[in-house]
């Protein structure tokens, strides 16, 4: 099993950050069952004010190969290109084996 975690900071110019976070959360969590090897997807949107980011993705995949397939999968790429990348100013990721 592999954990794939990301913290995103939204662009300052986004007027309705709560709406953007909700849309990203729904789209990414909607990938469960659509991408083989993706077993869990949690998008956290309510961090403390001390948090360095606005959203955190906590996902679990069956293997490193499944992570690579997830990253290239058209459904993931559609969400990333349509919602995430246009809204994000910075991204940190951390991947590890369980």
ROMARDREN-973981 format. One record per residue (C-alpha): y, z, x; residue in three letters. Coordinates in steps of 0.5 Angstrom, whole numbers, plus 500, padded with zeros to 3 digits. Example, Ala and Ser with C-alpha at 12.3 -4.5 7.8 and 13.67 -1.06 7.14 Angstrom:
REM residues 2
c2  c3  c1  r
491  516  525  ala
498  514  527  ser
***
This chain:
REM residues 98
c2  c3  c1  r
500  500  500  unk
507  498  502  unk
514  501  500  unk
520  497  500  unk
526  501  499  unk
533  498  499  unk
540  501  498  unk
546  497  495  unk
553  498  495  unk
557  494  490  unk
563  490  491  unk
570  494  490  unk
573  489  486  unk
567  489  481  unk
571  492  474  unk
565  494  470  unk
560  497  476  unk
556  501  470  unk
554  494  467  unk
552  490  473  unk
548  496  475  unk
544  496  468  unk
543  488  469  unk
540  489  476  unk
536  494  474  unk
533  491  468  unk
532  484  472  unk
528  487  478  unk
524  492  473  unk
522  486  469  unk
519  483  475  unk
513  488  474  unk
507  484  472  unk
510  477  474  unk
509  478  481  unk
502  479  484  unk
502  485  489  unk
508  488  486  unk
505  495  483  unk
512  499  482  unk
519  498  481  unk
524  503  480  unk
532  502  480  unk
536  508  481  unk
543  508  479  unk
545  515  478  unk
546  518  485  unk
550  523  487  unk
558  522  489  unk
555  523  496  unk
551  517  496  unk
552  512  501  unk
550  506  496  unk
551  505  488  unk
544  503  487  unk
537  504  490  unk
531  500  489  unk
524  504  490  unk
518  499  490  unk
511  499  492  unk
507  493  494  unk
499  493  495  unk
500  490  502  unk
505  487  507  unk
502  480  505  unk
504  482  498  unk
511  484  500  unk
512  477  504  unk
510  474  498  unk
514  478  493  unk
520  476  498  unk
519  469  497  unk
517  469  490  unk
521  464  485  unk
522  470  480  unk
525  475  485  unk
529  470  488  unk
532  468  482  unk
534  475  480  unk
537  476  488  unk
541  470  487  unk
544  470  480  unk
545  478  480  unk
544  482  486  unk
547  478  492  unk
554  476  488  unk
555  483  486  unk
553  487  493  unk
558  488  499  unk
552  491  503  unk
545  492  504  unk
540  497  507  unk
533  496  507  unk
527  500  509  unk
519  498  509  unk
513  502  511  unk
506  503  510  unk
503  509  506  unk
***
